[in-house]
Amino acid sequence: MTSPPSSKRPLWMVVAALLPAAAALWGSSRLVWSAELRDAGVRGMVLDKHTGAETTGALVPLAVLALAGVAGLIAASGWLRRVLGIVIALAGIAAGWLAIDGWRFGGFPEGAPAGQIFAGRGLALLAGILMLVAGLIAGKGAGRMAKLGARYEAPAGRKKAAKDPDTELWEALSDGEDPTTDR
């Protein structure tokens, strides 16, 4: 059974989804996610705003996971790439859940930055969707993705063609053989 020909397209699609997902999660952690009025005693009612990082501490670690996923998917191959795809997909589901958990469409106190709240949670939801799609592509297309170091396969995996004698000497040295000895 022959393996399917590798293609760089699925790998770059995954990278192109994970990098914006990481940026969106980081940006979402900096935006306001909730606002409420609180009684501050002498000062009266004060508007408390909470960023995504304050509301849920998982946004920045999920962004780091997306970046690490890029490196892992580029470096890994085979079943390990499939496992990473599943982990990234699950992290995408978690990011999406964090975004929609507690999201409300009205009833904000006066002066609350409703636009920033929608943008913050919306970015996290978008990042979750991107991570889910990237994880599914990585899991399904792991066998078709280009491998890091595929150019440097074991000598038995390559076909030897008649080449220049000097080139053959250098390749023999690269393979760990001594080309000066008789075989």
Backbone as numpy.savetxt, mean C-alpha at the origin, in Angstrom:
# Nx Ny Nz CAx CAy CAz Cx Cy Cz
3.69 -27.77 -16.58 2.85 -26.59 -16.58 3.74 -25.36 -16.58
3.50 -24.47 -17.48 4.30 -23.25 -17.55 3.61 -22.14 -16.80
4.42 -21.26 -16.26 3.86 -20.13 -15.53 3.45 -19.05 -16.53
2.43 -18.25 -16.19 2.00 -17.20 -17.10 3.10 -16.15 -17.25
3.16 -15.51 -18.40 4.19 -14.49 -18.58 3.98 -13.34 -17.61
5.08 -12.84 -17.07 4.97 -11.76 -16.10 4.75 -10.43 -16.82
4.09 -9.56 -16.13 3.79 -8.24 -16.67 4.01 -7.23 -15.56
4.51 -6.06 -15.92 4.74 -5.01 -14.92 3.46 -4.24 -14.62
2.45 -4.36 -15.47 1.23 -3.57 -15.31 0.52 -3.81 -13.98
0.21 -5.06 -13.58 -0.49 -5.23 -12.30 0.30 -4.67 -11.11
1.62 -4.84 -11.13 2.43 -4.33 -10.02 2.35 -2.81 -9.96
2.46 -2.16 -11.09 2.39 -0.70 -11.09 1.00 -0.19 -10.78
-0.04 -0.97 -11.10 -1.39 -0.57 -10.72 -1.54 -0.60 -9.21
-0.96 -1.61 -8.58 -1.01 -1.72 -7.12 -0.24 -0.57 -6.48
0.95 -0.29 -7.00 1.76 0.82 -6.46 1.02 2.15 -6.65
0.40 2.31 -7.83 -0.34 3.55 -8.12 -1.58 3.70 -7.25
-2.07 2.63 -6.67 -3.20 2.72 -5.75 -2.74 2.91 -4.31
-1.64 2.27 -3.93 -1.20 2.33 -2.53 -0.55 3.65 -2.15
0.19 4.26 -3.05 0.83 5.54 -2.72 -0.19 6.64 -2.45
-1.21 6.84 -3.31 -2.23 7.84 -2.97 -3.04 7.46 -1.73
-3.22 6.16 -1.51 -3.94 5.73 -0.31 -3.18 6.13 0.95
-1.87 5.95 0.93 -1.06 6.35 2.08 -1.13 7.86 2.29
-1.03 8.62 1.20 -1.12 10.08 1.32 -2.49 10.51 1.81
-3.55 9.86 1.33 -4.91 10.22 1.77 -5.11 9.90 3.24
-4.59 8.78 3.70 -4.73 8.45 5.12 -3.97 9.43 5.99
-2.76 9.80 5.56 -2.01 10.76 6.35 -2.71 12.11 6.36
-3.19 12.57 5.19 -3.91 13.84 5.13 -5.19 13.81 5.94
-5.87 12.68 5.91 -7.10 12.54 6.68 -6.84 12.62 8.18
-5.69 12.14 8.61 -5.37 12.19 10.04 -5.16 13.62 10.51
-4.85 14.53 9.60 -4.61 15.93 9.96 -5.87 16.79 9.93
-6.92 16.31 9.26 -8.16 17.07 9.15 -9.08 16.81 10.33
-10.03 17.73 10.54 -11.00 17.59 11.64 -11.98 16.47 11.31
-12.20 15.59 12.26 -13.14 14.49 12.08 -14.41 14.67 12.91
-14.32 15.42 13.99 -15.50 15.63 14.82 -15.37 16.97 15.56
-16.51 17.52 15.89 -16.55 18.77 16.65 -17.75 18.73 17.58
-17.56 19.27 18.78 -18.65 19.29 19.75 -18.49 20.49 20.67
-19.59 20.94 21.19 -19.57 22.03 22.17 -19.37 21.44 23.55
-18.55 22.13 24.33 -18.30 21.68 25.70 -18.37 22.90 26.60
-18.87 22.68 27.81 -18.98 23.76 28.79 -17.60 23.98 29.42
-17.05 25.18 29.22 -15.72 25.50 29.74 -15.79 26.39 30.97
-16.90 26.32 31.68 -17.02 27.08 32.93 -17.18 28.57 32.65
-16.22 29.37 33.10 -16.28 30.82 32.98 -16.27 31.26 31.51
-15.57 30.53 30.67 -15.48 30.90 29.25 -16.75 30.59 28.48
-17.64 29.83 29.08 -18.89 29.48 28.41 -18.72 28.22 27.57
-19.49 28.14 26.51 -19.45 26.98 25.63 -18.30 27.14 24.62
-17.49 26.12 24.51 -16.31 26.14 23.64 -16.45 24.99 22.62
-16.07 25.29 21.39 -16.10 24.28 20.34 -14.81 23.46 20.38
-14.96 22.17 20.64 -13.80 21.26 20.64 -13.76 20.56 19.28
-12.61 20.65 18.62 -12.42 19.97 17.34 -11.40 18.86 17.54
-11.66 17.71 16.93 -10.77 16.56 17.05 -10.35 16.12 15.65
-9.05 16.01 15.45 -8.55 15.56 14.16 -8.73 14.05 14.03
-8.45 13.55 12.83 -8.54 12.12 12.61 -7.57 11.34 13.48
-6.38 11.89 13.67 -5.39 11.22 14.51 -5.84 11.18 15.97
-6.58 12.21 16.42 -7.08 12.22 17.79 -8.31 11.32 17.93
-9.12 11.25 16.89 -10.33 10.44 16.95 -9.99 8.95 16.91
-9.13 8.60 15.98 -8.69 7.21 15.87 -7.19 7.21 15.63
-6.47 6.49 16.40 -5.02 6.48 16.28 -4.51 5.55 15.19
-5.40 4.96 14.40 -4.98 3.97 13.42 -4.70 4.55 12.04
-5.00 5.81 11.79 -4.84 6.35 10.43 -3.38 6.42 9.98
-2.52 6.94 10.81 -1.10 7.04 10.43 -0.47 5.65 10.33
-0.72 4.72 11.27 -0.17 3.38 11.08 -0.68 2.69 9.81
-1.94 2.93 9.44 -2.44 2.37 8.20 -1.75 2.99 6.99
-1.42 4.28 7.08 -0.68 4.93 5.99 0.72 4.32 5.87
1.35 4.07 7.00 2.68 3.44 6.99 2.58 2.02 6.44
1.50 1.32 6.79 1.29 -0.03 6.26 1.14 -0.01 4.74
0.45 1.00 4.21 0.30 1.12 2.76 1.66 1.33 2.10
2.49 2.17 2.70 3.84 2.39 2.15 4.69 1.12 2.25
4.60 0.44 3.38 5.34 -0.80 3.55 4.83 -1.87 2.58
3.54 -1.81 2.29 2.96 -2.74 1.33 3.55 -2.56 -0.06
3.83 -1.31 -0.43 4.47 -1.05 -1.72 5.83 -1.75 -1.76
6.63 -1.54 -0.75 7.97 -2.15 -0.71 7.86 -3.67 -0.65
6.94 -4.18 0.14 6.79 -5.62 0.27 6.34 -6.28 -1.02
5.40 -5.66 -1.71 4.91 -6.25 -2.95 5.95 -6.19 -4.06
6.77 -5.17 -4.04 7.84 -5.09 -5.04 8.90 -6.15 -4.76
9.22 -6.37 -3.50 10.30 -7.29 -3.15 9.86 -8.75 -3.13
8.60 -9.02 -2.81 8.15 -10.40 -2.64 7.68 -10.99 -3.96
7.44 -12.29 -3.92 6.84 -12.96 -5.08 6.10 -14.19 -4.58
5.27 -14.75 -5.44 4.57 -15.99 -5.13 3.56 -15.87 -4.01
3.55 -16.86 -3.14 2.55 -16.92 -2.08 2.70 -15.78 -1.09
3.93 -15.31 -0.87 4.13 -14.20 0.06 3.45 -12.93 -0.46
3.50 -12.73 -1.76 2.83 -11.58 -2.37 1.31 -11.71 -2.21
0.79 -12.92 -2.28 -0.65 -13.13 -2.08 -1.05 -12.80 -0.63
-0.22 -13.24 0.31 -0.50 -12.96 1.72 -0.47 -11.45 1.98
0.52 -10.77 1.40 0.58 -9.31 1.54 -0.65 -8.65 0.93
-1.12 -9.17 -0.19 -2.33 -8.65 -0.82 -3.53 -8.77 0.10
-3.64 -9.91 0.78 -4.75 -10.12 1.72 -4.64 -9.15 2.89
-3.43 -8.98 3.42 -3.23 -8.05 4.55 -3.59 -6.62 4.14
-3.18 -6.23 2.95 -3.49 -4.87 2.47 -4.99 -4.71 2.26
-5.65 -5.73 1.71 -7.10 -5.66 1.52 -7.82 -5.53 2.86
-7.38 -6.31 3.86 -7.99 -6.21 5.19 -7.75 -4.85 5.82
-6.56 -4.29 5.60 -6.28 -2.95 6.12 -7.16 -1.92 5.42
-7.44 -2.13 4.15 -8.34 -1.23 3.43 -9.75 -1.29 4.00
-10.20 -2.49 4.33 -11.53 -2.62 4.96 -11.53 -1.90 6.30
-10.45 -2.04 7.06 -10.36 -1.36 8.37 -10.39 0.16 8.20
-9.66 0.67 7.21 -9.65 2.12 6.98 -11.04 2.61 6.57
-11.71 1.84 5.73 -13.07 2.21 5.34 -14.02 2.20 6.52
-13.86 1.21 7.39 -14.72 1.13 8.57 -14.47 2.32 9.51
-13.21 2.66 9.71 -12.90 3.82 10.55 -13.53 5.09 10.00
-13.55 5.20 8.67 -14.09 6.41 8.04 -15.59 6.53 8.22
-16.31 5.42 8.11 -17.77 5.53 8.18 -18.32 5.37 9.59
-17.53 4.84 10.50 -17.97 4.66 11.88 -18.11 6.03 12.55
-19.32 6.38 12.90 -19.57 7.65 13.57 -19.75 8.83 12.62
-19.81 8.58 11.32 -20.01 9.66 10.34 -21.47 10.08 10.38
-21.68 11.36 10.52 -23.06 11.86 10.49 -23.14 12.98 9.47
-24.33 13.15 8.92 -24.51 14.09 7.83 -25.15 15.41 8.28
-25.35 15.58 9.53 -25.94 16.83 10.01 -25.84 16.91 11.52
-26.42 17.96 12.09 -26.41 18.13 13.52 -25.09 18.60 14.08
-24.29 19.28 13.26 -23.02 19.81 13.75 -23.27 21.07 14.55
-22.49 21.30 15.59 -22.65 22.54 16.35 -22.28 23.76 15.49
-22.74 24.91 15.90 -22.48 26.14 15.16 -20.97 26.43 15.16
-20.44 26.72 14.01 -19.02 27.01 13.87 -18.16 25.79 13.58
-18.79 24.61 13.54 -18.04 23.39 13.25 -17.67 23.35 11.77
-16.46 22.94 11.46 -16.03 22.87 10.05 -16.58 21.60 9.37
-17.86 21.65 8.98 -18.50 20.47 8.39 -17.79 20.03 7.12
-17.34 20.95 6.31 -16.64 20.59 5.08 -15.36 19.82 5.36
-14.64 20.25 6.36 -13.39 19.56 6.71 -13.68 18.18 7.31
-14.79 18.06 8.04 -15.16 16.76 8.60 -15.49 15.78 7.47
-16.28 16.24 6.49 -16.60 15.38 5.35 -15.34 15.05 4.54
-14.46 16.03 4.35 -13.23 15.79 3.58 -12.32 14.80 4.31
-12.19 14.94 5.61 -11.32 14.05 6.37 -11.81 12.61 6.33
-13.08 12.42 6.58 -13.62 11.07 6.56 -13.70 10.53 5.13
-13.98 11.41 4.18 -14.04 10.99 2.78 -12.68 10.54 2.26
-11.62 11.24 2.66 -10.27 10.82 2.27 -9.93 9.44 2.84
-10.32 9.21 4.07 -10.05 7.91 4.69 -10.84 6.81 3.99
-12.08 7.11 3.60 -12.88 6.13 2.88 -12.28 5.85 1.51
-11.85 6.88 0.81 -11.20 6.71 -0.49 -9.93 5.87 -0.35
-9.15 6.16 0.67 -7.92 5.39 0.91 -8.24 3.93 1.20
-9.29 3.69 1.96 -9.69 2.32 2.24 -10.09 1.58 0.98
-10.82 2.25 0.09 -11.22 1.63 -1.17 -9.99 1.34 -2.03
-9.07 2.31 -2.10 -7.85 2.10 -2.89 -7.02 0.93 -2.34
-6.92 0.84 -1.03 -6.15 -0.26 -0.43 -6.84 -1.60 -0.67
-8.16 -1.63 -0.59 -8.90 -2.86 -0.85 -8.68 -3.32 -2.28
-8.82 -2.41 -3.23 -8.61 -2.76 -4.64 -7.16 -3.21 -4.88
-6.21 -2.48 -4.31 -4.79 -2.85 -4.48 -4.52 -4.23 -3.89
-5.08 -4.52 -2.74 -4.89 -5.82 -2.13 -5.50 -6.95 -2.95
-6.67 -6.70 -3.51 -7.30 -7.73 -4.34 -6.51 -7.96 -5.63
-6.03 -6.88 -6.24 -5.21 -7.03 -7.45 -3.92 -7.78 -7.12
-3.31 -7.43 -6.00 -2.06 -8.10 -5.61 -2.29 -9.57 -5.31
-3.39 -9.89 -4.66 -3.67 -11.28 -4.33 -3.99 -12.11 -5.56
-4.77 -11.55 -6.46 -5.19 -12.29 -7.65 -4.09 -12.35 -8.70
-3.37 -11.26 -8.89 -2.38 -11.21 -9.96 -0.96 -11.44 -9.51
-0.77 -12.05 -8.36 0.59 -12.23 -7.83 1.47 -13.04 -8.77
0.91 -14.01 -9.46 1.70 -14.83 -10.36 2.07 -14.13 -11.66
1.26 -13.13 -12.04 1.52 -12.42 -13.30 2.40 -11.19 -13.11
2.61 -10.77 -11.89 3.39 -9.56 -11.65 4.87 -9.81 -11.85
5.55 -8.78 -12.30 7.00 -8.87 -12.47 7.65 -9.09 -11.10
8.74 -9.82 -11.12 9.44 -10.13 -9.87 10.72 -9.32 -9.79
11.04 -8.90 -8.60 12.30 -8.20 -8.37 13.43 -9.22 -8.51
14.39 -8.90 -9.30 15.52 -9.80 -9.48 15.26 -10.94 -10.43
14.18 -10.88 -11.22 13.91 -11.95 -12.18 15.03 -12.05 -13.21
15.71 -10.97 -13.43 16.83 -10.95 -14.38 17.99 -11.81 -13.86
18.05 -11.98 -12.56 19.17 -12.69 -11.95 18.73 -14.06 -11.45
18.04 -14.82 -12.28 17.60 -16.15 -11.89 18.79 -17.07 -11.73
18.55 -18.22 -11.14 19.60 -19.23 -11.00 20.06 -19.67 -12.39
21.31 -20.05 -12.52 21.83 -20.43 -13.84 21.04 -21.55 -14.51
20.49 -22.48 -13.75 19.74 -23.58 -14.35 18.44 -23.09 -14.98
17.94 -21.96 -14.53 16.69 -21.42 -15.04 16.85 -20.66 -16.33
18.06 -20.36 -16.72 18.30 -19.60 -17.94 18.72 -20.54 -19.06
18.38 -20.15 -20.28 18.85 -20.89 -21.44 20.16 -20.27 -21.87
21.11 -21.12 -22.14 22.41 -20.64 -22.60 22.41 -20.60 -24.12
22.74 -19.49 -24.67 22.86 -19.34 -26.12 24.34 -19.13 -26.44
24.68 -19.46 -27.66 26.07 -19.24 -28.08 26.35 -17.75 -28.11
27.37 -17.36 -27.36 27.70 -15.94 -27.25 29.18 -15.75 -27.50
29.56 -14.55 -27.31 30.96 -14.18 -27.42 31.76 -14.93 -26.33
32.91 -15.49 -26.66 33.68 -16.23 -25.65 34.04 -15.38 -24.43
34.34 -14.11 -24.64 34.65 -13.26 -23.48 33.44 -13.09 -22.58
32.26 -12.95 -23.18 31.03 -12.81 -22.40 30.77 -14.08 -21.61
31.02 -15.24 -22.24 30.82 -16.50 -21.54 31.75 -16.63 -20.34
32.98 -16.13 -20.47 33.91 -16.17 -19.34 33.38 -15.33 -18.18
32.90 -14.14 -18.48 32.38 -13.27 -17.42 31.13 -13.87 -16.78
30.26 -14.47 -17.59 29.06 -15.10 -17.03 29.43 -16.29 -16.16
30.46 -17.04 -16.57 30.91 -18.16 -15.74 31.40 -17.66 -14.39
32.13 -16.55 -14.40 32.57 -15.97 -13.13 31.38 -15.53 -12.29
30.39 -14.94 -12.94 29.19 -14.51 -12.22 28.44 -15.68 -11.61
28.49 -16.83 -12.30 27.80 -18.03 -11.80 28.60 -18.74 -10.73
29.82 -18.28 -10.46 30.62 -18.89 -9.41 31.53 -20.00 -9.91
31.69 -20.08 -11.22 32.56 -21.11 -11.79 33.92 -20.50 -12.12
34.92 -21.37 -12.19 36.24 -20.91 -12.59 36.44 -21.24 -14.07
36.39 -20.25 -14.95 36.45 -20.53 -16.38 37.85 -20.95 -16.86
38.84 -20.84 -16.00 40.22 -21.17 -16.42 40.55 -22.64 -16.25
39.70 -23.38 -15.58 39.97 -24.81 -15.37 39.25 -25.62 -16.43
39.82 -26.79 -16.76 39.16 -27.68 -17.72 38.06 -28.44 -16.99
37.00 -28.65 -17.72 35.85 -29.34 -17.09 35.89 -30.80 -17.31
